[in-house]
Amino acid sequence: MCSDPDTLAGLSWLWCYLTTGKHMSMYWAFGTVLLLLAITAPMALLFGFGGASAARSKFAPARWFGKTYIAVVRGVPDIAFFLFFVIALDQLFEYLRHQVKCPDWDRPIRQGNDFLVCPQAKLPLNNAPQWVHESYGFMLAVLTFSIVFGAFAANVIYGAMRSVPRGQMETAEAYGMTPRQSFWRILVPQMWVYALPGLSNLWMVLIKATPLLFLLGVEDIVYWARELGGQKTPRFTDYPHGDWRVWYFLALLIFYLCFTKVSEIVFARISARLSHGQATAAGEAQRKAA
Amino acid sequence: MKKLVLTTALVALGSTAAFAQDVVRMGTEGAYAPYNFINDAGEVDGFERELGDELCARAELTCEWVTNDWDSIIPNLVSGNYDNIMAGMSITAERAEVISFTQDYYPPTASAYVAMSDSADLEGGVVAAQASTIQAAHVAETGATLLEYATGDETLAAVMSGEADAVFADKDFLAPFVEENADLMFVGEDVPLGGGIGMGLRQSDTELKDKFDAAITSMKEDGSLNELLIKWFGEETTTY
């Protein structure tokens, strides 16, 4: 039915238009964004937890590492981080592989502006199928997002750890718990309620930061909205139309609003659950209501 | 060149596995019709797609197309994420300091102004151009206020919405829009800019450059390049 779009009108035209291969790529991009969030959020949380634990460690080098990580990554603009860091990270991986795989290589790796490792060290290999290249780009994106958002999460968690009432830790010590035991059994379970508002903020910012993906060569929904919505002349497409970007961006607006709304509801539930039995204002209110 | 060197080395050793390495990754923007664009099926299409595939066939290379944002198209080439650029990129001295170019496969042609009315002020008004292009550099040198956008589409949208008085771009990019849209017209004189459009490669990749140069020469000689130019840019376009 879609073979001759000129003869179509109304809904059938719209149906054919919205199911072109190009639109399918856009629908896939929604999946890409959701997958990125699903992997990045726990990773960033892990990085944040590690960074915060390191920053409050009694072992000085770990403390320095944690504090430097938090300070440096928080201080560098995201866009600079994404443009510089990813290319540098990619080159670091290739350099390390080059050292292992091509010890006999005699030509310089840096030639003027060019970065040249031996073909076996390329990541991914040049002859790898396109999906491997895309997955690799996606993986780099996940790693970069995790490092950036991990630093912010580390600061939030660091603050949350310090907010747990001192009396709780003293009681733990009085019961004869080792520092490790009191950390895992007392501090960690109680800190989440303090960390949650900051973490939910970060999650919202992360959702909205996904268009940065295109800087890393991953085609995200904003890229497709701009590409599909742009003016199309009949010479290059079967579905010519004017500047429709406003409609595409409207669809994105609704998507993001719904997504953040759902997130808010989920966070409210988690918060209520975590406050249960806590010595905080919210926990106290729950106790009185019960 | 890495691939080619390896191929040569392996062939010298009598191995046949070498050919698997021979994939050349072609970088393009995918947002500059008729040079390159994404068609309805979601694939790279356009003059450069057809030309590039033919060049690869003549040079006996296996090629694969990759799209990349215009702004970071050169950094990603030199760091090795793909092997060449065919994205309507004019040969300029400034770019040639960073990457090398093959001979031009598209002759030096005119850039032009498009506006909504004849009276648009090209010297003192606001002129839109795509960022990091020779047209943007040219506008910056005239008295006009330069308004830069990431893609060509957006420069035209800026004129239609009244944000800019005129847009300055490759005439061949603008022509289809002017044909289609009664509100738009060419204004002022055409301006010859740049040294033609060539394929960009890493400066160290001399062997690949030679292969593509030879393929372009052969297409110029047998007239097939002219046929492609006429097919995509119309009868009036400049040919070789």
Interface residues (C-beta under 8 A of the other chain):
Chain A: T20 G21 K22 M24 S25 L83 I87 D90 Q91 E94 Q111 G112 N113 D114 F115 L116 V117 C118 P119 Q120 K122 N126 N127 Q130 H133 F214 L215 G217 E219 R226 E227 G230 Q231 T233 P234 R235 F236 T237 D238 Y239 P240 D243 R245
Chain B: M1 K2 K3 L6 A20 Q21 D22 V23 V24 R25 G30 A31 A33 P34 F37 I38 N39 D40 A41 G42 E43 D45 G46 T62 E64 V66 T67 N68 D69 S72 P75 N76 V78 S79 G80 N81 D83 V98 I99 T151 D153 E154 L156 A157 M160 P176 F177 E179 E180 R202 Q203 S204 D205
